[in-house]
Amino acid sequence: MIELTRLNGQTFYLHALLIEQIQAFPDTTILLTNGKSIIVKESMTGVNEKMQAFYSSIGLVGTTAMKGGDKE
């Protein structure tokens, strides 16, 4: 879950796996897999960083990236 803020200042938690798309209209709008959309105060980059941290915390994304053809 990631913590986000609605435009009215109310904070809430959103399950990051439900996020399908993030856009700026100019407000950051999150489109969910169920078709609903949520407008938040955070920037697109801020939401993306929170998503990446969440994915890393549950083991969906590694914490280090391999570059080029390097193998461990």
MMTF fields as JSON, N, C-alpha, C and O atoms, coordinates in Angstrom:
{
  "mmtfVersion": "1.0.0",
  "mmtfProducer": "UNKNOWN",
  "numBonds": 287,
  "numAtoms": 288,
  "numGroups": 72,
  "numChains": 1,
  "numModels": 1,
  "chainsPerModel": [1],
  "groupsPerChain": [72],
  "chainIdList": ["A"],
  "bondAtomList": [4, 2, 8, 6, 12, 10, 16, 14, 20, 18, 24, 22, 28, 26, 32, 30, 36, 34, 40, 38, 44, 42, 48, 46, 52, 50, 56, 54, 60, 58, 64, 62, 68, 66, 72, 70, 76, 74, 80, 78, 84, 82, 88, 86, 92, 90, 96, 94, 100, 98, 104, 102, 108, 106, 112, 110, 116, 114, 120, 118, 124, 122, 128, 126, 132, 130, 136, 134, 140, 138, 144, 142, 148, 146, 152, 150, 156, 154, 160, 158, 164, 162, 168, 166, 172, 170, 176, 174, 180, 178, 184, 182, 188, 186, 192, 190, 196, 194, 200, 198, 204, 202, 208, 206, 212, 210, 216, 214, 220, 218, 224, 222, 228, 226, 232, 230, 236, 234, 240, 238, 244, 242, 248, 246, 252, 250, 256, 254, 260, 258, 264, 262, 268, 266, 272, 270, 276, 274, 280, 278, 284, 282],
  "bondOrderList": [1, 1, 1, 1, 1, 1, 1, 1, 1, 1, 1, 1, 1, 1, 1, 1, 1, 1, 1, 1, 1, 1, 1, 1, 1, 1, 1, 1, 1, 1, 1, 1, 1, 1, 1, 1, 1, 1, 1, 1, 1, 1, 1, 1, 1, 1, 1, 1, 1, 1, 1, 1, 1, 1, 1, 1, 1, 1, 1, 1, 1, 1, 1, 1, 1, 1, 1, 1, 1, 1, 1],
  "groupList": [{"groupName": "MET", "atomNameList": ["N", "CA", "C", "O"], "elementList": ["N", "C", "C", "O"], "formalChargeList": [0, 0, 0, 0], "bondAtomList": [1, 0, 2, 1, 3, 2], "bondOrderList": [1, 1, 2], "singleLetterCode": "M", "chemCompType": "L-PEPTIDE LINKING"}, {"groupName": "ILE", "atomNameList": ["N", "CA", "C", "O"], "elementList": ["N", "C", "C", "O"], "formalChargeList": [0, 0, 0, 0], "bondAtomList": [1, 0, 2, 1, 3, 2], "bondOrderList": [1, 1, 2], "singleLetterCode": "I", "chemCompType": "L-PEPTIDE LINKING"}, {"groupName": "GLU", "atomNameList": ["N", "CA", "C", "O"], "elementList": ["N", "C", "C", "O"], "formalChargeList": [0, 0, 0, 0], "bondAtomList": [1, 0, 2, 1, 3, 2], "bondOrderList": [1, 1, 2], "singleLetterCode": "E", "chemCompType": "L-PEPTIDE LINKING"}, {"groupName": "LEU", "atomNameList": ["N", "CA", "C", "O"], "elementList": ["N", "C", "C", "O"], "formalChargeList": [0, 0, 0, 0], "bondAtomList": [1, 0, 2, 1, 3, 2], "bondOrderList": [1, 1, 2], "singleLetterCode": "L", "chemCompType": "L-PEPTIDE LINKING"}, {"groupName": "THR", "atomNameList": ["N", "CA", "C", "O"], "elementList": ["N", "C", "C", "O"], "formalChargeList": [0, 0, 0, 0], "bondAtomList": [1, 0, 2, 1, 3, 2], "bondOrderList": [1, 1, 2], "singleLetterCode": "T", "chemCompType": "L-PEPTIDE LINKING"}, {"groupName": "ARG", "atomNameList": ["N", "CA", "C", "O"], "elementList": ["N", "C", "C", "O"], "formalChargeList": [0, 0, 0, 0], "bondAtomList": [1, 0, 2, 1, 3, 2], "bondOrderList": [1, 1, 2], "singleLetterCode": "R", "chemCompType": "L-PEPTIDE LINKING"}, {"groupName": "ASN", "atomNameList": ["N", "CA", "C", "O"], "elementList": ["N", "C", "C", "O"], "formalChargeList": [0, 0, 0, 0], "bondAtomList": [1, 0, 2, 1, 3, 2], "bondOrderList": [1, 1, 2], "singleLetterCode": "N", "chemCompType": "L-PEPTIDE LINKING"}, {"groupName": "GLY", "atomNameList": ["N", "CA", "C", "O"], "elementList": ["N", "C", "C", "O"], "formalChargeList": [0, 0, 0, 0], "bondAtomList": [1, 0, 2, 1, 3, 2], "bondOrderList": [1, 1, 2], "singleLetterCode": "G", "chemCompType": "PEPTIDE LINKING"}, {"groupName": "GLN", "atomNameList": ["N", "CA", "C", "O"], "elementList": ["N", "C", "C", "O"], "formalChargeList": [0, 0, 0, 0], "bondAtomList": [1, 0, 2, 1, 3, 2], "bondOrderList": [1, 1, 2], "singleLetterCode": "Q", "chemCompType": "L-PEPTIDE LINKING"}, {"groupName": "PHE", "atomNameList": ["N", "CA", "C", "O"], "elementList": ["N", "C", "C", "O"], "formalChargeList": [0, 0, 0, 0], "bondAtomList": [1, 0, 2, 1, 3, 2], "bondOrderList": [1, 1, 2], "singleLetterCode": "F", "chemCompType": "L-PEPTIDE LINKING"}, {"groupName": "TYR", "atomNameList": ["N", "CA", "C", "O"], "elementList": ["N", "C", "C", "O"], "formalChargeList": [0, 0, 0, 0], "bondAtomList": [1, 0, 2, 1, 3, 2], "bondOrderList": [1, 1, 2], "singleLetterCode": "Y", "chemCompType": "L-PEPTIDE LINKING"}, {"groupName": "HIS", "atomNameList": ["N", "CA", "C", "O"], "elementList": ["N", "C", "C", "O"], "formalChargeList": [0, 0, 0, 0], "bondAtomList": [1, 0, 2, 1, 3, 2], "bondOrderList": [1, 1, 2], "singleLetterCode": "H", "chemCompType": "L-PEPTIDE LINKING"}, {"groupName": "ALA", "atomNameList": ["N", "CA", "C", "O"], "elementList": ["N", "C", "C", "O"], "formalChargeList": [0, 0, 0, 0], "bondAtomList": [1, 0, 2, 1, 3, 2], "bondOrderList": [1, 1, 2], "singleLetterCode": "A", "chemCompType": "L-PEPTIDE LINKING"}, {"groupName": "PRO", "atomNameList": ["N", "CA", "C", "O"], "elementList": ["N", "C", "C", "O"], "formalChargeList": [0, 0, 0, 0], "bondAtomList": [1, 0, 2, 1, 3, 2], "bondOrderList": [1, 1, 2], "singleLetterCode": "P", "chemCompType": "L-PEPTIDE LINKING"}, {"groupName": "ASP", "atomNameList": ["N", "CA", "C", "O"], "elementList": ["N", "C", "C", "O"], "formalChargeList": [0, 0, 0, 0], "bondAtomList": [1, 0, 2, 1, 3, 2], "bondOrderList": [1, 1, 2], "singleLetterCode": "D", "chemCompType": "L-PEPTIDE LINKING"}, {"groupName": "LYS", "atomNameList": ["N", "CA", "C", "O"], "elementList": ["N", "C", "C", "O"], "formalChargeList": [0, 0, 0, 0], "bondAtomList": [1, 0, 2, 1, 3, 2], "bondOrderList": [1, 1, 2], "singleLetterCode": "K", "chemCompType": "L-PEPTIDE LINKING"}, {"groupName": "SER", "atomNameList": ["N", "CA", "C", "O"], "elementList": ["N", "C", "C", "O"], "formalChargeList": [0, 0, 0, 0], "bondAtomList": [1, 0, 2, 1, 3, 2], "bondOrderList": [1, 1, 2], "singleLetterCode": "S", "chemCompType": "L-PEPTIDE LINKING"}, {"groupName": "VAL", "atomNameList": ["N", "CA", "C", "O"], "elementList": ["N", "C", "C", "O"], "formalChargeList": [0, 0, 0, 0], "bondAtomList": [1, 0, 2, 1, 3, 2], "bondOrderList": [1, 1, 2], "singleLetterCode": "V", "chemCompType": "L-PEPTIDE LINKING"}],
  "groupTypeList": [0, 1, 2, 3, 4, 5, 3, 6, 7, 8, 4, 9, 10, 3, 11, 12, 3, 3, 1, 2, 8, 1, 8, 12, 9, 13, 14, 4, 4, 1, 3, 3, 4, 6, 7, 15, 16, 1, 1, 17, 15, 2, 16, 0, 4, 7, 17, 6, 2, 15, 0, 8, 12, 9, 10, 16, 16, 1, 7, 3, 17, 7, 4, 4, 12, 0, 15, 7, 7, 14, 15, 2],
  "groupIdList": [1, 2, 3, 4, 5, 6, 7, 8, 9, 10, 11, 12, 13, 14, 15, 16, 17, 18, 19, 20, 21, 22, 23, 24, 25, 26, 27, 28, 29, 30, 31, 32, 33, 34, 35, 36, 37, 38, 39, 40, 41, 42, 43, 44, 45, 46, 47, 48, 49, 50, 51, 52, 53, 54, 55, 56, 57, 58, 59, 60, 61, 62, 63, 64, 65, 66, 67, 68, 69, 70, 71, 72],
  "secStructList": [7, 3, 3, 3, 3, 5, 6, 6, 1, 7, 3, 3, 3, 3, 7, 4, 4, 4, 3, 3, 3, 3, 3, 3, 1, 1, 1, 3, 3, 3, 3, 3, 6, 6, 1, 7, 3, 3, 3, 3, 1, 1, 7, 2, 2, 2, 2, 2, 2, 2, 2, 2, 2, 2, 2, 2, 2, 6, 6, 1, 1, 7, 1, 1, 7, 7, 7, 6, 6, 7, 7, 7],
  "xCoordList": [0.847, 0.0, 0.895, 1.954, 0.447, 1.184, 0.274, -0.934, 0.865, 0.096, 0.068, 1.108, -1.126, -1.314, -2.219, -2.819, -2.311, -3.101, -4.076, -3.672, -5.362, -6.367, -6.179, -5.48, -6.792, -6.655, -7.193, -6.757, -8.139, -8.694, -7.819, -8.186, -6.651, -5.711, -5.883, -5.074, -6.924, -7.176, -6.176, -6.029, -5.492, -4.56, -5.297, -6.274, -4.817, -5.4, -4.335, -3.289, -4.609, -3.7, -4.314, -5.507, -3.482, -3.921, -3.027, -1.805, -3.625, -2.845, -2.186, -2.879, -0.883, -0.14, -0.351, -0.19, -0.705, -0.92, -2.191, -2.4, -3.046, -4.277, -4.057, -4.953, -2.866, -2.591, -2.277, -1.373, -3.047, -2.83, -2.074, -1.221, -2.396, -1.807, -1.782, -2.657, -0.759, -0.652, -0.468, 0.368, -1.266, -1.173, -1.247, -1.695, -0.805, -0.94, -1.805, -1.51, -2.882, -3.856, -4.041, -5.003, -3.461, -2.136, -2.091, -1.012, -3.257, -3.233, -2.914, -3.269, -2.251, -1.892, -3.149, -3.816, -3.457, -4.635, -4.175, -3.389, -4.674, -4.319, -5.516, -6.604, -5.322, -6.36, -6.114, -5.016, -7.155, -7.032, -7.492, -8.17, -7.123, -7.47, -8.976, -9.456, -9.734, -11.192, -11.903, -13.133, -11.133, -11.702, -11.907, -12.174, -11.789, -11.944, -10.704, -9.622, -10.866, -9.714, -9.702, -10.746, -8.492, -8.28, -7.316, -6.303, -7.64, -6.754, -6.035, -6.661, -4.713, -3.898, -2.979, -2.727, -2.482, -1.562, -0.151, 0.559, 0.256, 1.614, 1.853, 0.924, 3.1, 3.468, 3.502, 3.505, 3.527, 3.648, 4.914, 4.898, 6.012, 7.284, 7.185, 7.704, 6.516, 6.352, 5.561, 5.927, 4.476, 3.673, 4.513, 4.494, 5.246, 6.083, 7.143, 7.389, 7.764, 8.769, 8.149, 8.753, 6.946, 6.259, 5.908, 6.006, 5.497, 5.187, 6.425, 6.37, 7.547, 8.784, 9.227, 9.675, 9.106, 9.478, 8.574, 9.044, 7.276, 6.343, 6.703, 6.782, 6.924, 7.277, 8.554, 8.639, 9.536, 10.782, 10.525, 11.109, 9.647, 9.391, 8.705, 8.843, 7.964, 7.294, 8.009, 7.525, 9.166, 9.989, 9.601, 10.04, 8.78, 8.422, 9.492, 9.59, 10.294, 11.353, 12.619, 12.606, 13.708, 14.977, 15.459, 15.054, 16.316, 16.837, 18.048, 18.446, 18.646, 19.76, 19.449, 18.784, 19.926, 19.67, 20.966, 22.034, 20.869, 22.035, 22.186, 21.197, 23.413, 23.667, 24.261, 25.103, 23.803, 24.351, 24.156, 23.065, 25.192, 25.124, 25.699, 25.957, 25.906, 26.485, 25.595, 24.37, 26.221, 25.499, 26.117, 27.321, 25.277, 25.782, 26.304, 26.773],
  "yCoordList": [-1.175, 0.0, 1.242, 1.267, 2.253, 3.518, 4.619, 4.61, 5.56, 6.673, 7.818, 8.246, 8.304, 9.404, 10.456, 10.225, 11.621, 12.729, 13.225, 13.562, 13.266, 13.83, 15.342, 15.913, 15.993, 17.439, 18.2, 19.321, 17.607, 18.272, 18.088, 18.536, 17.424, 17.228, 15.926, 15.612, 15.163, 13.882, 12.837, 12.629, 12.184, 11.118, 9.783, 9.59, 8.883, 7.552, 6.591, 7.008, 5.3, 4.273, 3.603, 3.301, 3.373, 2.729, 1.526, 1.614, 0.434, -0.763, -0.495, -0.35, -0.429, -0.036, -0.988, -0.585, -2.233, -3.184, -2.88, -3.448, -1.997, -1.622, -0.497, -0.18, 0.108, 1.244, 0.746, -0.063, 1.253, 0.902, 2.002, 1.728, 3.264, 4.376, 5.616, 5.806, 6.463, 7.737, 8.819, 8.696, 9.889, 10.994, 12.312, 12.355, 13.396, 14.738, 15.56, 15.669, 16.139, 16.872, 18.337, 18.805, 19.151, 19.043, 18.32, 17.921, 18.137, 17.385, 15.925, 15.406, 15.272, 13.872, 13.021, 13.035, 12.283, 11.421, 9.98, 9.638, 9.138, 7.725, 6.934, 7.023, 6.165, 5.285, 3.892, 3.346, 3.325, 2.008, 0.916, 1.189, -0.308, -1.442, -1.68, -2.328, -1.164, -1.331, -0.204, -0.148, 0.708, 1.796, 3.084, 4.123, 3.05, 4.259, 5.121, 4.624, 6.426, 7.319, 8.129, 8.425, 8.481, 9.245, 10.376, 10.164, 11.587, 12.734, 12.977, 13.043, 13.109, 13.27, 14.477, 14.991, 14.921, 16.066, 15.703, 16.543, 14.455, 14.039, 14.153, 14.035, 14.382, 14.422, 13.004, 12.025, 12.907, 11.59, 10.895, 9.704, 11.649, 11.084, 10.609, 9.549, 11.397, 11.022, 9.732, 8.871, 9.594, 8.363, 7.19, 6.114, 7.394, 6.332, 5.877, 4.68, 6.826, 6.475, 5.658, 4.699, 6.037, 5.281, 3.879, 2.915, 3.764, 2.453, 1.575, 0.408, 2.13, 1.365, 0.897, -0.239, 1.77, 1.396, 0.268, -0.664, 0.349, -0.702, -2.017, -3.054, -1.978, -3.199, -3.827, -5.048, -3.003, -3.526, -4.157, -5.189, -3.533, -4.038, -5.401, -6.162, -5.716, -7.015, -7.991, -9.098, -7.579, -8.478, -8.596, -9.529, -7.667, -7.716, -7.101, -7.432, -6.207, -5.538, -5.643, -5.402, -6.001, -6.079, -4.708, -3.701, -4.662, -3.387, -2.941, -1.779, -3.847, -3.471, -3.911, -4.925, -3.158, -3.488, -3.947, -3.403, -4.952, -5.391, -4.473, -4.102, -4.113, -3.241, -4.038, -4.913, -3.718, -4.389, -5.873, -6.348, -6.611, -8.065, -8.697, -9.9, -7.879, -8.408, -9.482, -9.357, -10.531, -11.616, -11.814, -11.633, -12.192, -12.42, -13.819, -14.195],
  "zCoordList": [0.0, 0.0, 0.0, 0.627, -0.71, -0.726, -0.193, -0.428, 0.524, 1.076, 0.073, -0.427, -0.212, -1.152, -0.521, 0.528, -1.175, -0.65, -1.719, -2.832, -1.367, -2.27, -2.336, -1.499, -3.315, -3.463, -2.257, -1.995, -1.512, -0.323, 0.916, 2.003, 0.761, 1.851, 2.614, 3.487, 2.3, 2.97, 2.477, 1.272, 3.416, 3.031, 3.021, 3.745, 2.2, 2.102, 1.609, 1.111, 1.75, 1.252, 0.041, 0.018, -0.969, -2.202, -2.476, -2.36, -2.83, -3.178, -4.535, -5.542, -4.563, -5.761, -6.937, -8.09, -6.666, -7.765, -8.544, -9.616, -8.033, -8.739, -9.744, -10.527, -9.726, -10.611, -12.018, -12.228, -12.97, -14.375, -15.105, -15.949, -14.77, -15.506, -14.617, -13.773, -14.821, -14.108, -15.163, -16.059, -15.045, -15.995, -15.244, -14.098, -15.894, -15.337, -16.282, -17.473, -15.739, -16.573, -16.233, -16.842, -15.499, -14.925, -13.585, -13.147, -12.907, -11.645, -11.935, -12.993, -11.006, -11.173, -11.032, -9.997, -12.088, -12.115, -12.237, -13.121, -11.337, -11.327, -11.825, -11.255, -12.88, -13.406, -12.843, -12.956, -12.236, -11.615, -12.569, -13.56, -12.266, -13.119, -13.18, -14.11, -12.2, -12.207, -12.945, -12.952, -13.575, -14.352, -13.577, -14.182, -12.265, -11.455, -11.589, -11.9, -11.351, -11.359, -10.077, -9.496, -9.648, -8.422, -8.754, -9.42, -8.281, -8.468, -7.151, -6.093, -7.226, -6.016, -6.124, -7.213, -4.965, -4.91, -5.366, -5.917, -5.137, -5.47, -6.98, -7.779, -7.348, -8.763, -9.333, -8.586, -10.659, -11.298, -10.811, -10.497, -10.75, -10.298, -8.853, -8.506, -8.011, -6.61, -6.453, -5.652, -7.216, -7.162, -7.662, -7.066, -8.75, -9.307, -8.292, -8.147, -7.596, -6.59, -5.453, -4.973, -5.028, -3.984, -4.467, -3.708, -5.732, -6.302, -6.333, -5.945, -6.796, -6.874, -5.494, -5.338, -4.488, -3.117, -2.623, -1.971, -2.933, -2.541, -3.219, -2.561, -4.537, -5.282, -4.715, -4.583, -4.385, -3.807, -2.449, -2.118, -1.659, -0.305, -0.307, 0.65, -1.377, -1.441, -2.366, -2.599, -2.896, -3.691, -5.154, -5.826, -5.673, -7.092, -7.98, -9.162, -7.413, -8.162, -7.343, -6.136, -7.99, -7.286, -6.874, -7.454, -5.881, -5.407, -6.208, -6.126, -6.987, -7.847, -9.261, -9.473, -10.218, -11.613, -12.262, -11.983, -13.128, -13.879, -15.091, -15.723, -15.407, -16.542, -17.678, -17.478, -18.882, -20.056, -19.991, -19.676, -20.284, -20.284, -19.041, -19.012, -17.994, -16.752, -16.157, -16.138, -15.676, -15.001, -13.646, -13.464, -12.68, -11.329, -11.185, -10.11]
}
